Amino acid sequence: MAQLHRIELQTQIKSPPEKFFDIYKNKSHLMPKICPNKLQSIQVVEGDGKSVGSVRLWTYVMGGVPVIAKDKIVGVDEVNKRITFEIMGGDVREYFKTFKATLEGGVDTVKWRLEYEKASEQVPHPHSHLQFLRSMAKDIDAYLLKL
């Protein structure tokens, strides 16, 4: 029987949480400029790229390897600064049957939660994905502090 796994990571930020959340929700097009060594492009495939149901195609480099992921925004909570993405296609789905990522902003922290089902027991848990997201969070935080 398949098993759903969950891992989380929390990191401190110094920028206002509403501005940090705004980058992920409304201004994801800025991310390749903020994190050029990580993100090559984000293309809106369906919808407006900001609201539930929107589909985007991400091209990025993780651990020196080019990766493509197609995500769908499946949940947005403006009050709690929470947004959930479901990976629908691309390289990530070769290793995971299901993969959801949730970003939640706090007063001075952001938390990433990954929920996933591995394609096989040989697939490692996606700790490298969390480290990638932490690294992006630090880049975005630094960018917002310069504004």
Stockholm file with secondary structure:
# STOCKHOLM 1.0

chainA/1-147         MAQLHRIELQTQIKSPPEKFFDIYKNKSHLMPKICPNKLQSIQVVEGDGKSVGSVRLWTYVMGGVPVIAKDKIVGVDEVNKRITFEIMGGDVREYFKTFKATLEGGVDTVKWRLEYEKASEQVPHPHSHLQFLRSMAKDIDAYLLKL
#=GR chainA/1-147 SS CCCCEEEEEEEECCSCHHHHHHHHHHCGGGHHHHSTTTEEEEEEEETTSSSTTCEEEEEEEETTEEEEEEEEEEEEETTTTEEEEEEEEEGGGGTEEEEEEEEEECSSEEEEEEEEEESSTTSCCSHHHHHHHHHHHHHHHHHHHHC
#=GC SS_cons         CCCCEEEEEEEECCSCHHHHHHHHHHCGGGHHHHSTTTEEEEEEEETTSSSTTCEEEEEEEETTEEEEEEEEEEEEETTTTEEEEEEEEEGGGGTEEEEEEEEEECSSEEEEEEEEEESSTTSCCSHHHHHHHHHHHHHHHHHHHHC
//
